[in-house]
Amino acid sequence: MAILHILRYPDSRLHKVAAKVDRVDDRIRKLINNMAETMYAAPGVGLAATQVDVHKRVIVIDISETRDELRVFLNPELIAASGEADCEEGCLSVPGIYEKVRRAERITARALDAEGKPFTLEAEGLLAVCIQHEMDHLEGKVFVEYLSRLKQQRILAKLKKQGRRAPQPEAGRPVL
Ligand code: NI
């Protein structure tokens, strides 16, 4: 296993649209393992392949306190969404920035698991936020792009100022 380099906003590679996974082979299995290790090391609660510059529809998530409930989504799709909720989000690609984003409160997602078996999952709360946030990454969208232009400009200035010395994720704040 290996810890992968996470792209930082505003890297243009974060805007690439990911391609479908055709089949679960050794390359995909290795990618999943390395993404999980990278997410746990960061630490974050979710990571999309786009963030490690692999443009395949692969997401890993673990929102558990104990960090032992890895969820893998290949080719995820939303098949239902309802309600609205504002939740503060952070992102491993936008270190030190936390902003509220409005998303669907409850979702039903369909995907393939790490073995390529289809499953359907109903989610709400942080898990629902996380799935939507990571699915955006696969479409080339970063959460700060939901904010006003003024806020985005302030964030870009802040990121430029912090340079390579990125702050560590803060305990108790979801970093997706
Ligand atoms: Ni993110």
Residues whose N, C-alpha, C, O or C-beta is under 5 A from the ligand:
A	BS01	NI	G90 C91 L92 L176
